[in-house]
């Protein structure tokens, strides 16, 4: 049987690295890399016959070249010692999420879907079903279940279960607890205040005074309020699809709104926007300290982000507009962007319709404008 297995491995370009050494350590890996040379193949780290989990101790720097793909099966774990680096220039097939426990450094330089670590680059955690519980007259939650995908692509299911918040250390008389589901397999999530609900994938944080950062390979579930030995409020923190989770990774950018025509001096002006694909959500504020050279032409807000690429009509709401010279309308304003205009045209509302564009000469030196809106760009 052994020769037959060896033949099959050779035929499909699989290489057991322990052909090159007897130890579960860096020396065996370095020998295998040397023996394989430029051969294109998949090198796998085998599990010991008698071990539930086989630890490979990485005590020397190791670099697998691009021609060697590496398979780390379930039941094999790397322990990279402090100050040591293991680098995978080619793909690394990690069959199970808990494949290393390390104080050293792991470099995965091939960003492929088969790297469990690489899922973090494009996969966003979300909840498939369940994930929250209701209120309770005690400090024990009602039974609830959860199905979720976390950031490394692992699917997690927890059947019906009750979290006993007080038993885990939360103050049932007055406390706020954040709950996540995670693929971590430890009593605490390193670098956080999250502690494990025993024998589950649930973790809770009752120490942080504000909502904590989402731990790696986890998904938010809820914010739970404890009062007088009861669960009195549950805020839903779930994302329900990967796109919703992605929004957590989009940071707002800034832009500077500008009024035209006229010579304006600004006490303050600022703008932010979020771009998701071709959709832009934009907000801005303008506070004037002076206005001169005003004309009877329509006033516009320009300097919009991606204004050269506006592809469809956009709408804006003015949440506060103060000290604009009275006109024909009711002082309620909206904004319109036309494709190719590159500007927000400010329109005044009257009962039953629009009174027309706001003119530049209606701006007073202490005018305030606060607005939000959306539009589409073609890039």
N, C-alpha and C positions, 0 to 999 in steps of 0.2 A: 504493500500500500504506500509506503513512504516514497519509493522511486516514482510511482504513478503521480502522487501529489506534486512532487518536485517537477516532473515533466509538465504537468498542467500549468504550474506557476510560470515556468519558463516560456511556455507557448503563449501565454497571455501577458507576458512582460511584467509579472509580479515578482518581487524580490523580498524574501524574508531577511531582514538585516542581521539576524542572529546567525546567518551563514558566515558572517564576517567577524563574529565575536561571541563570547559566552555571557558577558555581563549585560545587565539592563542599565546601560550608562552611555556617556558621551563617547567613550573609547570604541564601543561597538559601532555607533553611528558614524564616527569618523572613518573607521576601517571600511564600512560599507560604501561610503561616499568615494573613498579611494578605489575600492574594487570595481565599482560601477563605472567610474570614469565618465565618458561622454554618452554612455548608453541611455536611451530614452526608455524609462520604465516607471512603475509605481513601486516604491519601497514601503513595506509596511512593518510596523512595530508590533510584534506578536505579544499576546497575553500569556503569562505563565500558566502552566497546566493546573497547578494547585491553587492559584491565587484567585480571590474574588476580584481584586483590583491589583494590577501590576504597575508599580511605580518605576518609571524610567528616570534615573537621577542625571540631570544635565549639569555636570560639574566642570565642563570645558566649553568654550565657545564652539558652536557648530553652525555651519552654513550649508544647507542643501541647495545645490545649483538648480538652474531653471529646468534642466533636462530630467530631474528626478522629482516626480510627484510623490507625496507622502500620505500614507493612509494610517490614521490613528483610530483603531476600532474601539467600540465600547468596552470598558473594562481595562483600558490602558490610560494611564495618567502621567503627564510630564511634571517633574518637579525641577524647575529651573532655579538653581541656587542664586543667591544674592551676588550681583556683579557679573553674572554670566549672561550671554546672549545666544539665543538660538534663532536662526533666520531661515525662512522658507522662501526661496526665490521663485519656485514653481508652486502649483496648487497644493494645498494641504487639505485632505479629506478628513474632517473631524466628525465622526459618526455620532458622537454624543456631546451635549453641551458642556458637561463637566469633564474636560479632557486635560486640564492642567491645574496645578496649584503651585504658585510660583512667587518668589520674591525677586527673581531675575527678570529678564526682558525677552519677549517673544515678538519677532518681526514677521508679519505675514505680508510679503511684498507682492503676491499675486492676488489681485482683488477679483476673485471669482465667487460665484454663488455657492461653491462647494466649501468655502471657508466659513465655518460657523461664525467666526469673528467678523467676517466681511458683511454678514447680513445687516450689521449696524449701519452700514453706509447707505442702504436703500430700503430697509424694512422698518415700518413704523408699527409699534405695538397697538393692538386694539382688542376690544371685547366682542366675542361672537354672540354670547348669550349670558344672562344672569349678571352677577358681579356686584349687586347691591342687596342690602337687606332693609327691612322696614324698622319702625320704631318699636320700643319694648318697654314694659313697665319694670324691667329689671336691667341689670348691667350685662346680661347675656343677650346676644343678638338672636333674632329669629333665624331658623335654618335657611341657608341660601346656597346656591351653586354658582359656579363660574366656568365658562369656556372662553379661552383667550389665546391670542398669539402675542408673544413678546418679541423683543427687538432682534433676537438671533434666529427668529423663524420658528422657534419651538411652540408647538401647540400644547396647552396645559388645560386640564379639566379637573375641577374639584367638585365632588358630589356634595349633597346637602350637608351643611356643617354650621355649627353655631360658634361664634367667637366670644369667648368669655373675657371681656376687656379687663375687668377688675382682677381676675386671676393672673393676668399677664403684667400687672403693675400700673395700669391706668387708674386715675383717680375718679371713681364713679360719682363722687359728689360734685365735681366740676372739672371737666377736662375736654380737650379736643384731640381726636385721634385720626391720623391719616392711614388709609389701608391700601396696599398694593398687592398684586399677584406677581410672583417672580419665579424664575427657574433657578435661583440660587439654592444651594443645598447646605445651609449652615444656620447656626442659631441666630446670627446677626448678619446683616449685609455690610461688608467692610466699608468704612468711611461714611457711614450714615447712622441715624438713630433707629433704623428699622430692626425690629426683633421678630423672630419667627413665631407664628402660631403653630404649636407643635404638631408634627405629622401632616402638615399641609404646605401648600405653596403660598399661603397668605403671610404677609408681614405687616406689622403695625408700628407706627411712630407716634408716641404720646409725649415726646420730649420737646420737639421743635415747636416754637411759638408762632411760626408762619409756615405756609405750605412748603414742604421740603422739595428739593430737586428730585426728579424721578430717578431711582437707581437704575443701573445698567440691567438689561434683560428683564425688565419689569413693565407693568402697566398699571396706571392709576385705577382705583375702583371708587373710593368714596372718602368723604370727610365726615366723621361721626362726632356728635356732641353728646357728652354725658353730663347729666345734672340730677342731683338728688337720687342717685342709684337707679337712674332710668336712662334709656337712649331717647333723647328728646328731638333730635334733628339729624337727618342724613342728607348731605349734599352729594349729588352725583358727579363724579370726576371722570367717568368713562369716555373713551373715544370708541366710536363704533365702526370705523373703517380705517384703512391705512392712510387715506388722504387726510382725515381729521387729525390723526396723530402727527402727520407731516407738518401741519400748521404750527405745532409746538416748536419746530426747528427753524421756522422762518423768522428772522429778526427784522424789525422795522428799519427802514432807511429814512434819511432826511432829505428835505428839499426846502427852498426858500421862496415863498410866494411873493409876487410883485404886482402892484396895481399899475394900470396904464389906461388912458393917457393922463399925464400930469406929472408934476414934480412933487414927490411925496417924501417926507421924512418919517421914520418909523420909531416909535417907542419900543416896539417889539414885533417880531414876526417869526414864525416857525412853521414847519410842516413835516409830516411823516407819511410814509406809505408802506404798504405790504404788497408784494407782487407774488401771485400764485399763478404760474403759467402765464397766460396772456391777460389775466384779470388783475387790475390794480385797485386797491382800496386806499383812498387818499384822504388825509385830514390836514387842516391848516388854520392858522390864526394870524390876524393882522391888527395891530394897534397903532394908529397914526399919532404923531406929535406935530405934524405940519402938512399942509396941502397948498400947492400953488400951481399956476399955469394950467388951470382946469379948463376943460372944453365942454361943448355940448355933444361930444361923441360918447358912444356907449362905453362904460367902464368894463374892463376885463381883468381877470386874475391870470397872470401868465407865469412862465418859468416852471410849468408842470413837468413832473418826471416823465420821460419817454414821449414828450409832446410831439416829436416828429413822426411818431408811429401810431397815433391814435386811429383806431380802426372802426369804431362805432360810436353812436351817440352815447353820452354819459350824463348822469344826473347828480346834482349836488343839493344838499339841504343846508341852510344857514340856521344854526342853532341859536346864535345870538348875533344881532346886528344893532348897533347903538350909534346914535348921533349922526345919522344920515339925514341930510336936509330933506324935509317933507316933500313928497311928490303926490302923484295922483292916486296911488294905491294905498294899501293898508299897512305898509311897512313889513310885510311878510315876503321873504325872498327865496328864490330858488336859483339854481345854476344849471347851465346846459353847456356841454361840449359837443360841437359838431365835428364829424370826421374831417381832418385837415385844418381845423381852425386853430389848434394848439393852445386854446385859451378857454377859461370859464367865462361865459357870458352871464351876467347877473340880471335876473328878471324879477320884477315886482309883481306880486299877486294882488288882484282885486276880486271882489265878490263876483263869481261867475266867469272868471277868465284871467287874462294877463294884461297888465297895463303897459308892458314893454320893457325894454332894457333900461337899467339904471344908468344915468349919464354921469360923466366924470365930475361935472360941476356941482353935483349933489353931495360930494364928500366934504365933511367938516374936519378940522384939524384933529379932533379927538375921536374919530370914528373907530369902532371895534367891529371886526368880522370874525366869526368862528364857523367853520364849515366842514362837512364830510361828504364823500361821494365815491362813485366807482366809474371806471371806464375800461375799455378793452384796447389793447395794443396788438399790432400785427407782427410782433417779434417774440 
